[in-house]
Amino acid sequence: MLLFVCYIVCYMYMKVGGVFLNILVLIPAYNEEKSVASVISQVRHYVPGADILVINDGSTDATSEKAVGAGAMVVNLPYNLGIGGAMQTGYLYAKYHCYDIAIQVDADNQHDPSYIHKLIQPIIDNSADMVIGSRYIKETVYKSSAARRTGMVFFTILIKLLTDKWIKDTTSGYRAVNKNIISFFALNYPVDYPEVDVLVKLYRKKFRIMELPVEMKARKTGRSSITPIRSVYYMIKVTLSLVIETIKTIEE
Amino acid sequence: MFFNVYSVSITFSIIFLVAVIELVRKNKLQERYSLLWILMSIVLLILSSTPIIINTLADWLEIKNPPSFLFLFGLVYLLIYNLHLTTVVSRQSEKITRLAQEIALLKQKVESEKENEGY
């Protein structure tokens, strides 16, 4: 029923609004009051035609107020859901409001909004369904710890084994998706650590994934939520999830 | 001769493991909860695979009947897992309470806005 209403609204909008595409920038934020306003203003500078939705994942600081003050739309979750639940909220919003393109930009200022145009271009051209902004294709200034790089390599190899695709930056949240994937994510989005998980899910559904090099900045404000113990737990959990996901593939 | 507690244990572990994976595959069980079940199946499988481990551990704990150790392990694991689950349920109760409150407040807001529009 909701889908039906959505189609009617989209149809009416297209007739009235013309041909240009609706772009939604999704900014999931958990206690990022120091950087969120800066990210929003940068996005507005580089992509003035896009709408911005900040998903406040139960922040206990002034993230929500800062976001509203910077001119973004804000959704306040009643309690913390994690990146998976928060992003799915964003995709639900994108689906209900019939956006054509949704792009995730982190609130900690690690993602450089000047690359947004580059990332959404293949979607506009319909040469890809999802475009990932990757730190590791070209030599970039971004520096990460040895532990992180080991983890990255591990996941890249795992993804290669399971999907036969080389994706160098599997955990990058800097991604743009088209309408079909918005619908898919609105219904299916892993709750825990989704970035790697969805790569296998999307491959199963024959979506086209493209990876483009971008520059990412080191985290300047706030604290990362990944600790060493969590990393190991993460790796086991995601590996298991991917393997089970692939078993699904083989059986169908 | 063939049908002893070890072979039953191994068979059970394998069936259990397959069942858990199936449930996760069909989205009836979330991955984060399946991890502990899979871990248990694997440990049970290892313990049942050779009497040596059980005998050594049983000796150490002065259990007269080594296979009893398998049951001890199973019971203790279930107890701990149950406790863990009750903490999960507690957290979920809080979230549900919070959701009910938010919905009630939203309804109030929507209804009061409708009333205002009435004027």
Interface residues (C-beta under 8 A of the other chain):
Chain A: P78 Y79 V191 D192 I236 K237 L240 S241 I244 I247 K248
Chain B: I21 V24 R25 Q30 E31 R32 S34 L35 I38 K95 R98 L99 E102
